[in-house]
Every structure is written in C-alpha cells, then in structure tokens.
Amino acid sequence: MNFLRGVMGGQSAGPQHTEAETIQKLCDRVASSTLLDDRRNAVRALKSLSKKYRLEVGIQAMEHLIHVLQTDRSDSEIIAYALDTLYNIISNDEEEEVEENSTKQSEDLGSQFTEIFIKQPENVTLLLSLLEEFDFHVRWPGVRLLTSLLKQLGPPVQQIILVSPMGVSRLMDLLADSREIIRNDGVLLLQALTRGNGAIQKIVAFENAFERLLDIITEEGNSDGGIVVEDCLILLQNLLKTNNSNQNFFKEGSYIQRMKPWFEVGDENSGWSAQKVTNLHLMLQLVRVLVSPTNPPGATSSCQKAMFQCGLLQQLCTILMATGIPADILTETINTVSEVIRGCQVNQDYFASVNAPSNPPRPAIVVLLMSMVNERQPFVLRCAVLYCFQCFLYKNQKGQGEIVATLLPSTIDATGSSVSAGQLLCGGLFSTDSLSNWCAAVALAHALQGNATQKEQLLRVQLATSIGNPPVSLLQQCTNILSQGSKIQTRVGLLMLLCTWLSNCPIAVTHFLHNSANVPFLTGQIAENLGEEEQLVQGLCALLLGISIYFNDNSLENYMKEKLKQLIEKRIGKENFIEKLGFISKHELYSRASQKPQPNFPSPEYMIFDHEFTKLVKELEGIITKAIYKSSEEDKKEEEVKKTLEQHDNIVTHYKNMIREQDLQLEELKQQVSTLKCQNEQLQTAVTQQASQIQQHKDQYNLLKVQLGKDNHHQGSHGDGAQVNGIQPEEISRLREEVEELKSQQGLLQSQLAEKDSLIENLKSSQVSAGNEQASAAASPRDSEQIVELKQELTALKSQLNSQSLEITRLQAENRELLQRAEALAKSAPVEGENENVATAKTTDVEGRLSALLQETKELKSEIKALSEEKTAIKMQLDSSNSTIAILQMEKDKLGIEVTDSKKEQDDLLVLLADQDQKILSLKSKLKILGHPVEEEDESGDQDDDDDETDDGDKDQDI
C-alpha cells in the first residue's frame, strides 16, 4: 500500500492530524477489542468517516474489515457496517468532487482499492457466500459491493466468480428475491457480470434468466414500466448480443412470442413519457439483436420466421403506420422492420401488402419513399427509409420486378390519381436536393442488384423532359445530368447507379456506348488533374469506363474493347487510369460504408458510399485492372474461349433442359407406376374378397348336402312292417272291398311318387350340366374340378400382378440409370482451354449418348403401355369371374328353392303312403282274425313293395 500512502501524501487538502489518529484508533479497536459491541461501534464509526476520508479509511481499515467479514458472520449488524464501509471505499458513485482532477483521482482510487480487494480471490468468494444470507442488511450491501467491484475491474472479478463453485447460481437467486430493491439491484449486478463475457452469459441464460426477466418486465407493465424495465432490457441485450448460443436458446424457448405485447402501444397521442420512449427504444433494439445481419444467416432466418408467425412483424408494421409516434421511435421501428424482413421472402411479401390507413389506401412502401425524397424530413428518418427499402429488395427478385414494373410504360397510371414507387424514385433522382438524388439513385440500384432481367427492363423506361421534345431513356437522362456538373453527392449517386446497371449486362453497356458523348466525357473527367474533392468522381468514372470495356460484347464497331483500351492508353495512360481507379477504395468513407449494411451517417455530407456498392467495387477492381493490361491477342484468345464456353454452356443448357424434361416424364411415369401399384393392391383385395366368398359358398354347399342326406335317410325309415291283428267275420266282405280300393289308391300314389322322383332327378341333372358346384345333392367329380380350375385362375391373376410389380421395379432401376447417365453427360461438358476439335468430338459423343437415352426412353414408354394393357386385361378377367360367380350364386339360390319345394311334396306323399300301408295292414289283420284266408301274393307283393321302397331309401341315403 505504499503507492496509496504516496497518493495521500501528495494530496493538497488532506485530513487533519486528529482524523488520521482517530481512524488509527478505530482500526486498533476493531483488531484488538474482545467485546463485540466495541468492534461494532468502531466499524460503525469507520463507516461514517469512509465517505469523507475515503483514502485513509481504505489504507488503514480494509484489512481489518475483511477480517470482520470472516470472523463475525454471526452478527448481521457488524457485517452490514463492514460491507457499507467497503462499498464507500471502492465505489465512485457517491463522490461529490466536481473538479476533473479530483474525479479522475477518485476513479483511480476505486480501481486501486478494488485491485487490493481481489488480490486474494477468497475475498470475492467470501462476498458470494454472504449473499446467501437472507437478512436484508447483509444481502443488499453485499450486492452493492459486488456490483461496484465489477464496475471497477470487470474481467478479473468475472473470472473469479466464474471459477467459484455455484458462483453464478447464487447471483441468479437474487432475481427471485421478494424484496424489490434487492431484486432490482440484482439486475444491475447481473448487467455488470455479463458484460463482455460469453461463458457467464451462457450460464446465466441456462439458469432460466430469460423467463425471470420477461416475468419482471410483464409485472412492471411492459413499455409503460419504470427504470426496472430498462435495466432488464439492458441485461437481455447483454445476454443476446453476439451470443449465437443464447439467441438460439431464446428462440427455441418460444420467448420471441412473449415480446409481441411489448409493442401494443395504441394510437393515442398522449402517454409518451421519456421512460416509455427509452423502454420502447430498447425493446426495438432487442428485436434487432435477434435479426442482425451480422448474425449467422440460419439463426437470423429462423428468428425472422418466428417473428412473422407470432404476429410480431404485424405489430411493428402497425406502429409504423400509426399516428402520434415520436420521431426517434418511428425511426428505430423502421430500422427494426428493415432487419426483420431482410432476405426473408415471406416477410418481404407481407411487407409489400401492408397499406397505410389513408384514403385511398396507399402501400406502406410508397408512403415511406415519399418521406425519403422529402427534404423537409429528418435526416435519420430518411436514412432509415432507405435502409428499409434496401432490405425489402435484398435477395427479393419478385420485389425488384414489382418496383421496376412501376416505371415501365404499360404500368404507369395515366390518370395520375396515384403515385407509384417508380415515379417517386424518378422524382427524387432528378430533384434539386442532392440528398434525394443520392438516396433515389442508391434505391434504384438496389432494384437492379444481381438481376440481369430488370437491368434490361429498365432500358425501356422513357422520360418526357419537356413539352414538344421527344422522350429520352432513363439511361440517357442519367448521363445528361452527370455531364451538367451537378453536386458531388448527386454525381456519385448517379455513377454508382450506372456502374450497378452496366455490370454483368452487355446490352446495357451497348446502350450506354451507343451515345457518342459518353466515352469522351468519361475520358475527359479521368484525364483532368482536379482537386481532392473530385478524385472520387474520377475514380468512379474510371470504374464505369472499365465496366464498359470488360462487359463489352463488341457489337459496336467504334467502341470495341481494343479501341477503348487504345483510347485509354492514348489520352489517359494505363498507369494513370489504374491510379484513378484506386481512388475509390482508398477513400476514407469507403471502409466505413463497407462494414455494415445500414446507412448510418452522422450528417448528409458523409453520405457518399453504399454498402452493396463497396462489394461491387471490391469484385470488379482487380478484374478491370487485368482487362486493361491484356493485349489484343489475349483478348482474342479470351473471346474465343468465351465463345467456346458459351457454345458449350448452350449445349449443356440444352442437355440440361432435355434432362429436365426427361425428369418430368420420369416423374409422370413414377406417378403412373404408383397408380398401377394402388390399382394392383385394390385388385388383390378384390381377389381376396372373392376367394372368401367362394369359401362361404363351398361351406353352404356342404351344409345343404348334409341336410339333404339326412332327409333321405328319414324317408327310408318308414318302410318297416307292423304287427297284424285280427278282425271280426261279419266284416270280411266290407274289408275286402276296402282292401281293393286301398290297393288301387296305393298304385296311384306310387305312380305319383315315381313322377316326383323323376322330377328330382331331372333337377339334379340340370344343376350338374349348368356347372353349379354348390346346390346339387349328387355332386360329381366334375364339380370339384371346376373349383380347382377357378383357384388356378385366381393364382394366375396373382402371378401376373407379381410380374407386373417386378416390371415396375425394373423400370425404376432403369430410371435411376438414366439419371446417372444424365449427370455423367453434364460433367462431360468441355472445360476451358480445350481446342475446337476436341470440343466438336465431345459434342458428337454427347449427342450420340443423348439419342441412345431418347431411344431407351421410348422403349420404356412402350413397356409401360404394354403393362397398362396387361393390367386392363387382368381387370376384365376379374370382372368376368365376378359376373360368373354372381350368376352361379343366383342359380344356386333358385335350385335350393326348388329342392325345398320338392322335399315338401315328397314328405306329403310319404305321409299318405304310410297311412295307406297302416290301413292295409290293419285290414289284413282283421281278415286273419275273422278266419278269412289272405293271399300270400298280396303279402309277398306288399313285401316286395316294401323292399322296393327300402331300396329306394337306401339309394337316396347313398346319394
């Protein structure tokens, strides 16, 4: 501590000798007193002296105060005094010195005392352990002291906390404290802790910091909250800015959705306090942190999509079009919307559909462009609108086409009732305000960036300069204004527009060179020796002339590449030309513009370069330098190589188109194959259903057969004879007559029974001849053969379907082989440097391969057609089988009904015959009892009849 004593000795207005002695005595009491009350009173006295005599107390008492923290933890009051005293020594917050020297000396004291305190890392660990105490008088001073240490020497204190076990977790508990003052100071502590330390930021984020901070913001009233909301937002920015891991965690945790209520500010003119403006400004900046162009593209894109899906972008657009919004909030909202839509097609399409609440409604883009070209609007607002327009067109060829289309003759509103974006840009391009000229030129250049189609379309734009004069093209009007010697800012903007327009567009170069005054103007500008202010214009003119040489297709005889290079060498000199070209990248504002896409300038005179244009300069500067130094022979060789490459590219493009067509055809074939597969599955299902139906019919047939056999067996059981009883003699004559009569009736019934039997036999024979295998009771071996044939037919159908599936698999394999051959064709395109004979041979080889591929494709189509025909035939066969089965089912039902009827009639006849036999037997028995002789022929005849009936029954039973 010798350096501190030196500082104390050098102070001009040090304390009196009595105060120094008092501090020494108090320190002795703290160190030597055995009573706690004495030590407590001494520490309290040191606290009261620490603000005024900061240096002396710090030098003499710091070591004793740290010892108190270690030994007297049981007494919260002395701990609180010690922490407050250390805070007064280390902190610079409450110093009352006004002079600069005193303030600077005070800051040095704070950092020096902090260095002494953290020299022993155990002191910081001790302080962290004290924060676990719930006592307000211990916890709050501890939070303040640790915050002060982080403010004085952040990185070393952060490192000590980082390696301390559970150090960050202890500090995170402060956010859950029910006492607001501790919670709020805990937020300030975490701000200092997370500043510039990615490892601590990740730990804090994974300790559920996002959830707690968003809850605090919601509890405090979102944007209407106080300074606590501001502190929470600053802490969120510390956690998310340049920390890709935390940004991804924030998005995956669905915390972006919780940001939407922040921007529900309404449309009222009142209620915009300074704190609310600050809060909303920080909220917008937090959104920009998540979608910053400096973030990884994948992370930015996912956040942009999430903001659209949860309605955050829509809410921001509502603020954008609302009235009564403060200017700085409106500017920051425009910048935020710009980065939310930048490079995201879905968000860009939505922004294009947003309309301002005017009558009639106007697109938001038009309203913003009106502000950009209005010189009365604030400079920062105009820069924000330009950035928004650039972001809207970034990687958005659809939007570029829509903007350029508003300039074309076919789309211009002849009535003049509405103003289009193209008209506003033209108006700004040719206005008297140089800033409007520059902004409109840069905006129009972004509509052409990387889009050759729109560069060619813009050549069609015609402008009416004055009444009675013919219209001139937009390209010609730009060069006319350039040659009139306008302000530097205007000329720089127009030259950037022309360079962007002509690059990678030979047609635009031809149109530019077609005006005979353009090349002499450029060479005259480059050749002159002008001041430093004009050197930038000279460099841009050199760049434009170099673009006209490099992208020249030699379609104009007077302005071919070689002639333009000769002109440069004659009037300017190649070295001088290259030197002037280098003025662009050496300009002091060039490097500033190349850092960030956002046009952020302190004042209008610094608005010179555009970010995208600096990329173009970097790309073309070396190419143009090489092109200027190339000889005519090298140019000819390069032209030949280019032509060869173009021919090869055309061939390759042709083949790619053919391959693309074949891919489409193959896709169609694949769809057809998938359709056939579905139909195949349906047919297989139908076959399975038919097989199950056939099995059901077989079961029904067997059941009928069994039932019919039982009925015939029952009929045969009625032929048994009965016992004969006697009869009285006086009835003999009458019984004989009855016997004769019954015999005649029996003969009649037997003849009817024979007719019925013959009818049943006829039905059975007709059923067999019709091929019905289910309904006949006397089924022959031919029926089973027909069932077997039907099964074989179904098996054949299934085998055909399987073969068709194999054929489809083979076609898919040939399809893959075709694709491989097509890729081989694309790779076999000739490379740069091959001579013409080799290229011709390869071209012939490629054409031969292509013809072979076409032939194979035709064969594939024919095979597919044949498969389709086979499938149709199979389907017809299935339909025929289904119809045959249906017919057989109907015939079976009819025969079943007829058999049932026949069985009923037969049962009736059998019952009648049984009754007759019973009566005859009873009469015979009576005759025998009466003593009347009965003829044996009758009995034998009856027995024969019974035997015949029994035989018939046995036959039926066999059936």
Summary of the structure (lengths in Angstrom):
residues: 959
radius of gyration: 53.2
end to end distance: 129.5
largest distance: 178.2
contacts: 2978
relative contact order: 0.03
helix: 78%
strand: 1%
